[in-house]
Amino acid sequence: MRKIFFLTALLMMILTATAFAEEAAATEQNAEPTDEPYIYTSEDFNYSIACPFKPLAVVQNPWEDPSKRGEMLVFANEGWNVQYAYLIQVNAFDNDKIPDFNKADKKTIDEYLEGLKKTNGFELAEIVSITKENKGVYAVTAQSIEVLNKETGEVEGEFVADRQDIYTFFRTPEGRCVSVQLLTTQMDKNFVDVYRYGVTTFKDNSAPDKKSKDKKSKDKKDKKDKDKKSKDKKSKEDKK
């Protein structure tokens, strides 16, 4: 049922997207039919996520701030103007300064959400379920922001943004603090639905898999056994 919903939403999204995106979508439609979304896997930042289709471009660390880490997955653009993309940051917030969305009490969470709206220009910030076991914050930037006079504190105007962006902040079971941002010139329900589905598929690949752990443990044990044998052999030779 979820796959059918995803593909229906994706089709509607492609029909309303920009000409550039339509051209990319047409290429996808010429491929062999499939009932699965495109899964993008980042080898550099160790994650995977379901995308509406294969990104046309991947830009690493697109922020001016060098401390941020992640990628922009571009699905539609006109020259340097990005019209549709996911911006994924794998170190999005300070783990020690942000409450645990799964364990914190309601008062702590409510205070955090109110602070988020006041200091970061969000008109909406609420707790959502990323998976059954994991919660995060879903936030939408404000369409208009009051401009205050620094000296008087009074409203002296209004700034109207040319677009609204959506962010989802959450911790992965592996412990990373992730943000997945939707950039789009068309805040259409279909775009948002596909994005929200994609967030639920986010997989943190930063932790080594079981085989890797087992191999590492075996290598460590083999080295320890080898060192012990070498030490025992040396000890016997010294006694002689």
C-alpha positions as protocol buffer text, in pm:
chain_id: "A"
residue {
  index: 1
  type: MET
  ca { x: 0 y: 0 z: 0 }
}
residue {
  index: 2
  type: ARG
  ca { x: 283 y: 242 z: 89 }
}
residue {
  index: 3
  type: LYS
  ca { x: 459 y: 169 z: -244 }
}
residue {
  index: 4
  type: ILE
  ca { x: 137 y: 243 z: -438 }
}
residue {
  index: 5
  type: PHE
  ca { x: 93 y: 569 z: -246 }
}
residue {
  index: 6
  type: PHE
  ca { x: 456 y: 667 z: -311 }
}
residue {
  index: 7
  type: LEU
  ca { x: 433 y: 605 z: -685 }
}
residue {
  index: 8
  type: THR
  ca { x: 98 y: 786 z: -717 }
}
residue {
  index: 9
  type: ALA
  ca { x: 235 y: 1088 z: -531 }
}
residue {
  index: 10
  type: LEU
  ca { x: 555 y: 1075 z: -736 }
}
residue {
  index: 11
  type: LEU
  ca { x: 363 y: 1072 z: -1066 }
}
residue {
  index: 12
  type: MET
  ca { x: 156 y: 1375 z: -961 }
}
residue {
  index: 13
  type: MET
  ca { x: 471 y: 1550 z: -842 }
}
residue {
  index: 14
  type: ILE
  ca { x: 648 y: 1494 z: -1175 }
}
residue {
  index: 15
  type: LEU
  ca { x: 348 y: 1629 z: -1367 }
}
residue {
  index: 16
  type: THR
  ca { x: 363 y: 1955 z: -1168 }
}
residue {
  index: 17
  type: ALA
  ca { x: 742 y: 1992 z: -1155 }
}
residue {
  index: 18
  type: THR
  ca { x: 957 y: 2225 z: -1361 }
}
residue {
  index: 19
  type: ALA
  ca { x: 1050 y: 2155 z: -1723 }
}
residue {
  index: 20
  type: PHE
  ca { x: 1396 y: 2045 z: -1612 }
}
residue {
  index: 21
  type: ALA
  ca { x: 1250 y: 1797 z: -1367 }
}
residue {
  index: 22
  type: GLU
  ca { x: 1001 y: 1674 z: -1627 }
}
residue {
  index: 23
  type: GLU
  ca { x: 1287 y: 1597 z: -1864 }
}
residue {
  index: 24
  type: ALA
  ca { x: 1464 y: 1398 z: -1592 }
}
residue {
  index: 25
  type: ALA
  ca { x: 1140 y: 1220 z: -1506 }
}
residue {
  index: 26
  type: ALA
  ca { x: 1085 y: 1130 z: -1870 }
}
residue {
  index: 27
  type: THR
  ca { x: 1423 y: 959 z: -1871 }
}
residue {
  index: 28
  type: GLU
  ca { x: 1316 y: 760 z: -1566 }
}
residue {
  index: 29
  type: GLN
  ca { x: 985 y: 665 z: -1732 }
}
residue {
  index: 30
  type: ASN
  ca { x: 1174 y: 521 z: -2029 }
}
residue {
  index: 31
  type: ALA
  ca { x: 1354 y: 283 z: -1795 }
}
residue {
  index: 32
  type: GLU
  ca { x: 1220 y: -55 z: -1696 }
}
residue {
  index: 33
  type: PRO
  ca { x: 907 y: -14 z: -1476 }
}
residue {
  index: 34
  type: THR
  ca { x: 960 y: -69 z: -1106 }
}
residue {
  index: 35
  type: ASP
  ca { x: 748 y: -43 z: -792 }
}
residue {
  index: 36
  type: GLU
  ca { x: 1043 y: 77 z: -582 }
}
residue {
  index: 37
  type: PRO
  ca { x: 1165 y: 435 z: -524 }
}
residue {
  index: 38
  type: TYR
  ca { x: 1527 y: 519 z: -600 }
}
residue {
  index: 39
  type: ILE
  ca { x: 1751 y: 452 z: -299 }
}
residue {
  index: 40
  type: TYR
  ca { x: 2044 y: 691 z: -285 }
}
residue {
  index: 41
  type: THR
  ca { x: 2343 y: 566 z: -84 }
}
residue {
  index: 42
  type: SER
  ca { x: 2620 y: 798 z: 29 }
}
residue {
  index: 43
  type: GLU
  ca { x: 2955 y: 628 z: 67 }
}
residue {
  index: 44
  type: ASP
  ca { x: 3118 y: 949 z: 193 }
}
residue {
  index: 45
  type: PHE
  ca { x: 2867 y: 1025 z: 469 }
}
residue {
  index: 46
  type: ASN
  ca { x: 2740 y: 672 z: 537 }
}
residue {
  index: 47
  type: TYR
  ca { x: 2363 y: 692 z: 491 }
}
residue {
  index: 48
  type: SER
  ca { x: 2091 y: 596 z: 246 }
}
residue {
  index: 49
  type: ILE
  ca { x: 1750 y: 751 z: 173 }
}
residue {
  index: 50
  type: ALA
  ca { x: 1462 y: 695 z: -69 }
}
residue {
  index: 51
  type: CYS
  ca { x: 1443 y: 966 z: -336 }
}
residue {
  index: 52
  type: PRO
  ca { x: 1173 y: 1054 z: -593 }
}
residue {
  index: 53
  type: PHE
  ca { x: 1424 y: 961 z: -863 }
}
residue {
  index: 54
  type: LYS
  ca { x: 1801 y: 949 z: -911 }
}
residue {
  index: 55
  type: PRO
  ca { x: 1958 y: 1288 z: -822 }
}
residue {
  index: 56
  type: LEU
  ca { x: 2077 y: 1489 z: -1120 }
}
residue {
  index: 57
  type: ALA
  ca { x: 2368 y: 1612 z: -912 }
}
residue {
  index: 58
  type: VAL
  ca { x: 2516 y: 1559 z: -564 }
}
residue {
  index: 59
  type: VAL
  ca { x: 2693 y: 1853 z: -400 }
}
residue {
  index: 60
  type: GLN
  ca { x: 2908 y: 1776 z: -97 }
}
residue {
  index: 61
  type: ASN
  ca { x: 2916 y: 2021 z: 195 }
}
residue {
  index: 62
  type: PRO
  ca { x: 2723 y: 2303 z: 20 }
}
residue {
  index: 63
  type: TRP
  ca { x: 2725 y: 2526 z: 331 }
}
residue {
  index: 64
  type: GLU
  ca { x: 2953 y: 2821 z: 391 }
}
residue {
  index: 65
  type: ASP
  ca { x: 3010 y: 2684 z: 741 }
}
residue {
  index: 66
  type: PRO
  ca { x: 3298 y: 2430 z: 715 }
}
residue {
  index: 67
  type: SER
  ca { x: 3192 y: 2258 z: 1038 }
}
residue {
  index: 68
  type: LYS
  ca { x: 2875 y: 2120 z: 876 }
}
residue {
  index: 69
  type: ARG
  ca { x: 2889 y: 1782 z: 705 }
}
residue {
  index: 70
  type: GLY
  ca { x: 2655 y: 1640 z: 444 }
}
residue {
  index: 71
  type: GLU
  ca { x: 2524 y: 1665 z: 89 }
}
residue {
  index: 72
  type: MET
  ca { x: 2268 y: 1832 z: -134 }
}
residue {
  index: 73
  type: LEU
  ca { x: 2080 y: 1590 z: -360 }
}
residue {
  index: 74
  type: VAL
  ca { x: 1961 y: 1800 z: -655 }
}
residue {
  index: 75
  type: PHE
  ca { x: 1654 y: 1680 z: -847 }
}
residue {
  index: 76
  type: ALA
  ca { x: 1576 y: 1994 z: -1051 }
}
residue {
  index: 77
  type: ASN
  ca { x: 1760 y: 2316 z: -1129 }
}
residue {
  index: 78
  type: GLU
  ca { x: 1802 y: 2595 z: -1381 }
}
residue {
  index: 79
  type: GLY
  ca { x: 2170 y: 2675 z: -1398 }
}
residue {
  index: 80
  type: TRP
  ca { x: 2286 y: 2764 z: -1046 }
}
residue {
  index: 81
  type: ASN
  ca { x: 1926 y: 2804 z: -927 }
}
residue {
  index: 82
  type: VAL
  ca { x: 1827 y: 2489 z: -735 }
}
residue {
  index: 83
  type: GLN
  ca { x: 1454 y: 2433 z: -768 }
}
residue {
  index: 84
  type: TYR
  ca { x: 1411 y: 2096 z: -599 }
}
residue {
  index: 85
  type: ALA
  ca { x: 1653 y: 1918 z: -366 }
}
residue {
  index: 86
  type: TYR
  ca { x: 1711 y: 1739 z: -36 }
}
residue {
  index: 87
  type: LEU
  ca { x: 1979 y: 1891 z: 187 }
}
residue {
  index: 88
  type: ILE
  ca { x: 2109 y: 1630 z: 430 }
}
residue {
  index: 89
  type: GLN
  ca { x: 2333 y: 1713 z: 725 }
}
residue {
  index: 90
  type: VAL
  ca { x: 2472 y: 1433 z: 943 }
}
residue {
  index: 91
  type: ASN
  ca { x: 2590 y: 1657 z: 1231 }
}
residue {
  index: 92
  type: ALA
  ca { x: 2294 y: 1893 z: 1240 }
}
residue {
  index: 93
  type: PHE
  ca { x: 2271 y: 1975 z: 1610 }
}
residue {
  index: 94
  type: ASP
  ca { x: 2453 y: 1945 z: 1941 }
}
residue {
  index: 95
  type: ASN
  ca { x: 2347 y: 1619 z: 2103 }
}
residue {
  index: 96
  type: ASP
  ca { x: 2404 y: 1754 z: 2455 }
}
residue {
  index: 97
  type: LYS
  ca { x: 2201 y: 2073 z: 2407 }
}
residue {
  index: 98
  type: ILE
  ca { x: 1889 y: 1930 z: 2244 }
}
residue {
  index: 99
  type: PRO
  ca { x: 1636 y: 1723 z: 2444 }
}
residue {
  index: 100
  type: ASP
  ca { x: 1585 y: 1356 z: 2364 }
}
residue {
  index: 101
  type: PHE
  ca { x: 1271 y: 1357 z: 2148 }
}
residue {
  index: 102
  type: ASN
  ca { x: 1190 y: 1002 z: 2259 }
}
residue {
  index: 103
  type: LYS
  ca { x: 1237 y: 1041 z: 2635 }
}
residue {
  index: 104
  type: ALA
  ca { x: 1200 y: 1407 z: 2738 }
}
residue {
  index: 105
  type: ASP
  ca { x: 883 y: 1516 z: 2921 }
}
residue {
  index: 106
  type: LYS
  ca { x: 613 y: 1719 z: 2743 }
}
residue {
  index: 107
  type: LYS
  ca { x: 707 y: 2048 z: 2915 }
}
residue {
  index: 108
  type: THR
  ca { x: 1071 y: 2021 z: 2806 }
}
residue {
  index: 109
  type: ILE
  ca { x: 971 y: 1935 z: 2449 }
}
residue {
  index: 110
  type: ASP
  ca { x: 714 y: 2219 z: 2430 }
}
residue {
  index: 111
  type: GLU
  ca { x: 966 y: 2474 z: 2556 }
}
residue {
  index: 112
  type: TYR
  ca { x: 1221 y: 2355 z: 2302 }
}
residue {
  index: 113
  type: LEU
  ca { x: 971 y: 2379 z: 2014 }
}
residue {
  index: 114
  type: GLU
  ca { x: 864 y: 2730 z: 2116 }
}
residue {
  index: 115
  type: GLY
  ca { x: 1228 y: 2838 z: 2134 }
}
residue {
  index: 116
  type: LEU
  ca { x: 1291 y: 2685 z: 1793 }
}
residue {
  index: 117
  type: LYS
  ca { x: 1011 y: 2891 z: 1640 }
}
residue {
  index: 118
  type: LYS
  ca { x: 1116 y: 3217 z: 1806 }
}
residue {
  index: 119
  type: THR
  ca { x: 1489 y: 3200 z: 1735 }
}
residue {
  index: 120
  type: ASN
  ca { x: 1504 y: 3019 z: 1400 }
}
residue {
  index: 121
  type: GLY
  ca { x: 1217 y: 3168 z: 1201 }
}
residue {
  index: 122
  type: PHE
  ca { x: 993 y: 2860 z: 1191 }
}
residue {
  index: 123
  type: GLU
  ca { x: 618 y: 2907 z: 1175 }
}
residue {
  index: 124
  type: LEU
  ca { x: 559 y: 2540 z: 1259 }
}
residue {
  index: 125
  type: ALA
  ca { x: 759 y: 2300 z: 1476 }
}
residue {
  index: 126
  type: GLU
  ca { x: 614 y: 1974 z: 1603 }
}
residue {
  index: 127
  type: ILE
  ca { x: 713 y: 1624 z: 1712 }
}
residue {
  index: 128
  type: VAL
  ca { x: 662 y: 1351 z: 1452 }
}
residue {
  index: 129
  type: SER
  ca { x: 737 y: 980 z: 1432 }
}
residue {
  index: 130
  type: ILE
  ca { x: 1028 y: 894 z: 1204 }
}
residue {
  index: 131
  type: THR
  ca { x: 975 y: 523 z: 1277 }
}
residue {
  index: 132
  type: LYS
  ca { x: 767 y: 342 z: 1539 }
}
residue {
  index: 133
  type: GLU
  ca { x: 1060 y: 360 z: 1782 }
}
residue {
  index: 134
  type: ASN
  ca { x: 1208 y: 699 z: 1691 }
}
residue {
  index: 135
  type: LYS
  ca { x: 1070 y: 1054 z: 1703 }
}
residue {
  index: 136
  type: GLY
  ca { x: 1200 y: 1377 z: 1553 }
}
residue {
  index: 137
  type: VAL
  ca { x: 1103 y: 1740 z: 1492 }
}
residue {
  index: 138
  type: TYR
  ca { x: 921 y: 1853 z: 1177 }
}
residue {
  index: 139
  type: ALA
  ca { x: 961 y: 2227 z: 1115 }
}
residue {
  index: 140
  type: VAL
  ca { x: 851 y: 2467 z: 840 }
}
residue {
  index: 141
  type: THR
  ca { x: 1012 y: 2807 z: 784 }
}
residue {
  index: 142
  type: ALA
  ca { x: 786 y: 3113 z: 804 }
}
residue {
  index: 143
  type: GLN
  ca { x: 651 y: 3274 z: 489 }
}
residue {
  index: 144
  type: SER
  ca { x: 677 y: 3619 z: 647 }
}
residue {
  index: 145
  type: ILE
  ca { x: 889 y: 3747 z: 936 }
}
residue {
  index: 146
  type: GLU
  ca { x: 841 y: 4071 z: 1129 }
}
residue {
  index: 147
  type: VAL
  ca { x: 1139 y: 4306 z: 1116 }
}
residue {
  index: 148
  type: LEU
  ca { x: 1206 y: 4471 z: 1453 }
}
residue {
  index: 149
  type: ASN
  ca { x: 1379 y: 4799 z: 1520 }
}
residue {
  index: 150
  type: LYS
  ca { x: 1691 y: 4711 z: 1721 }
}
residue {
  index: 151
  type: GLU
  ca { x: 1670 y: 5026 z: 1928 }
}
residue {
  index: 152
  type: THR
  ca { x: 1298 y: 5039 z: 2007 }
}
residue {
  index: 153
  type: GLY
  ca { x: 1205 y: 4673 z: 1971 }
}
residue {
  index: 154
  type: GLU
  ca { x: 899 y: 4778 z: 1770 }
}
residue {
  index: 155
  type: VAL
  ca { x: 787 y: 4620 z: 1442 }
}
residue {
  index: 156
  type: GLU
  ca { x: 894 y: 4840 z: 1154 }
}
residue {
  index: 157
  type: GLY
  ca { x: 829 y: 4612 z: 861 }
}
residue {
  index: 158
  type: GLU
  ca { x: 785 y: 4260 z: 729 }
}
residue {
  index: 159
  type: PHE
  ca { x: 1016 y: 4031 z: 536 }
}
residue {
  index: 160
  type: VAL
  ca { x: 837 y: 3800 z: 291 }
}
residue {
  index: 161
  type: ALA
  ca { x: 1037 y: 3493 z: 185 }
}
residue {
  index: 162
  type: ASP
  ca { x: 1025 y: 3376 z: -177 }
}
residue {
  index: 163
  type: ARG
  ca { x: 986 y: 3017 z: -57 }
}
residue {
  index: 164
  type: GLN
  ca { x: 932 y: 2801 z: 250 }
}
residue {
  index: 165
  type: ASP
  ca { x: 1163 y: 2514 z: 345 }
}
residue {
  index: 166
  type: ILE
  ca { x: 1090 y: 2206 z: 554 }
}
residue {
  index: 167
  type: TYR
  ca { x: 1332 y: 2050 z: 800 }
}
residue {
  index: 168
  type: THR
  ca { x: 1316 y: 1723 z: 990 }
}
residue {
  index: 169
  type: PHE
  ca { x: 1559 y: 1682 z: 1280 }
}
residue {
  index: 170
  type: PHE
  ca { x: 1618 y: 1347 z: 1449 }
}
residue {
  index: 171
  type: ARG
  ca { x: 1876 y: 1122 z: 1612 }
}
residue {
  index: 172
  type: THR
  ca { x: 1954 y: 791 z: 1448 }
}
residue {
  index: 173
  type: PRO
  ca { x: 1971 y: 471 z: 1657 }
}
residue {
  index: 174
  type: GLU
  ca { x: 2346 y: 482 z: 1589 }
}
residue {
  index: 175
  type: GLY
  ca { x: 2368 y: 821 z: 1763 }
}
residue {
  index: 176
  type: ARG
  ca { x: 2408 y: 1075 z: 1482 }
}
residue {
  index: 177
  type: CYS
  ca { x: 2212 y: 1404 z: 1483 }
}
residue {
  index: 178
  type: VAL
  ca { x: 2057 y: 1433 z: 1137 }
}
residue {
  index: 179
  type: SER
  ca { x: 1866 y: 1700 z: 946 }
}
residue {
  index: 180
  type: VAL
  ca { x: 1685 y: 1635 z: 617 }
}
residue {
  index: 181
  type: GLN
  ca { x: 1572 y: 1959 z: 450 }
}
residue {
  index: 182
  type: LEU
  ca { x: 1333 y: 1994 z: 156 }
}
residue {
  index: 183
  type: LEU
  ca { x: 1419 y: 2274 z: -86 }
}
residue {
  index: 184
  type: THR
  ca { x: 1151 y: 2343 z: -345 }
}
residue {
  index: 185
  type: THR
  ca { x: 1005 y: 2637 z: -534 }
}
residue {
  index: 186
  type: GLN
  ca { x: 666 y: 2464 z: -523 }
}
residue {
  index: 187
  type: MET
  ca { x: 545 y: 2382 z: -172 }
}
residue {
  index: 188
  type: ASP
  ca { x: 297 y: 2131 z: -309 }
}
residue {
  index: 189
  type: LYS
  ca { x: 141 y: 1855 z: -98 }
}
residue {
  index: 190
  type: ASN
  ca { x: 278 y: 1590 z: -335 }
}
residue {
  index: 191
  type: PHE
  ca { x: 634 y: 1714 z: -291 }
}
residue {
  index: 192
  type: VAL
  ca { x: 587 y: 1719 z: 86 }
}
residue {
  index: 193
  type: ASP
  ca { x: 434 y: 1368 z: 100 }
}
residue {
  index: 194
  type: VAL
  ca { x: 720 y: 1218 z: -102 }
}
residue {
  index: 195
  type: TYR
  ca { x: 973 y: 1401 z: 116 }
}
residue {
  index: 196
  type: ARG
  ca { x: 813 y: 1284 z: 440 }
}
residue {
  index: 197
  type: TYR
  ca { x: 811 y: 927 z: 315 }
}
residue {
  index: 198
  type: GLY
  ca { x: 1179 y: 961 z: 222 }
}
residue {
  index: 199
  type: VAL
  ca { x: 1270 y: 1077 z: 574 }
}
residue {
  index: 200
  type: THR
  ca { x: 1117 y: 762 z: 722 }
}
residue {
  index: 201
  type: THR
  ca { x: 1349 y: 552 z: 504 }
}
residue {
  index: 202
  type: PHE
  ca { x: 1668 y: 724 z: 620 }
}
residue {
  index: 203
  type: LYS
  ca { x: 1924 y: 463 z: 721 }
}
residue {
  index: 204
  type: ASP
  ca { x: 2241 y: 544 z: 914 }
}
residue {
  index: 205
  type: ASN
  ca { x: 2523 y: 325 z: 782 }
}
residue {
  index: 206
  type: SER
  ca { x: 2791 y: 477 z: 1006 }
}
residue {
  index: 207
  type: ALA
  ca { x: 2804 y: 183 z: 1247 }
}
residue {
  index: 208
  type: PRO
  ca { x: 3002 y: -119 z: 1118 }
}
residue {
  index: 209
  type: ASP
  ca { x: 2787 y: -417 z: 1033 }
}
residue {
  index: 210
  type: LYS
  ca { x: 2794 y: -741 z: 1229 }
}
residue {
  index: 211
  type: LYS
  ca { x: 3033 y: -913 z: 985 }
}
residue {
  index: 212
  type: SER
  ca { x: 3275 y: -624 z: 1019 }
}
residue {
  index: 213
  type: LYS
  ca { x: 3251 y: -636 z: 1396 }
}
residue {
  index: 214
  type: ASP
  ca { x: 3299 y: -1013 z: 1401 }
}
residue {
  index: 215
  type: LYS
  ca { x: 3601 y: -988 z: 1169 }
}
residue {
  index: 216
  type: LYS
  ca { x: 3754 y: -710 z: 1378 }
}
residue {
  index: 217
  type: SER
  ca { x: 3697 y: -913 z: 1696 }
}
residue {
  index: 218
  type: LYS
  ca { x: 3847 y: -1225 z: 1535 }
}
residue {
  index: 219
  type: ASP
  ca { x: 4151 y: -1030 z: 1409 }
}
residue {
  index: 220
  type: LYS
  ca { x: 4203 y: -886 z: 1755 }
}
residue {
  index: 221
  type: LYS
  ca { x: 4178 y: -1234 z: 1914 }
}
residue {
  index: 222
  type: ASP
  ca { x: 4417 y: -1385 z: 1656 }
}
residue {
  index: 223
  type: LYS
  ca { x: 4670 y: -1109 z: 1724 }
}
residue {
  index: 224
  type: LYS
  ca { x: 4637 y: -1160 z: 2098 }
}
residue {
  index: 225
  type: ASP
  ca { x: 4687 y: -1537 z: 2059 }
}
residue {
  index: 226
  type: LYS
  ca { x: 4985 y: -1481 z: 1830 }
}
residue {
  index: 227
  type: ASP
  ca { x: 5143 y: -1237 z: 2076 }
}
residue {
  index: 228
  type: LYS
  ca { x: 5088 y: -1483 z: 2361 }
}
residue {
  index: 229
  type: LYS
  ca { x: 5249 y: -1769 z: 2167 }
}
residue {
  index: 230
  type: SER
  ca { x: 5542 y: -1546 z: 2077 }
}
residue {
  index: 231
  type: LYS
  ca { x: 5580 y: -1441 z: 2440 }
}
residue {
  index: 232
  type: ASP
  ca { x: 5562 y: -1804 z: 2564 }
}
residue {
  index: 233
  type: LYS
  ca { x: 5818 y: -1911 z: 2304 }
}
residue {
  index: 234
  type: LYS
  ca { x: 6055 y: -1632 z: 2406 }
}
residue {
  index: 235
  type: SER
  ca { x: 6008 y: -1721 z: 2773 }
}
residue {
  index: 236
  type: LYS
  ca { x: 6103 y: -2086 z: 2705 }
}
residue {
  index: 237
  type: GLU
  ca { x: 6409 y: -1982 z: 2508 }
}
residue {
  index: 238
  type: ASP
  ca { x: 6522 y: -1753 z: 2790 }
}
residue {
  index: 239
  type: LYS
  ca { x: 6494 y: -2039 z: 3040 }
}
residue {
  index: 240
  type: LYS
  ca { x: 6719 y: -2255 z: 2825 }
}
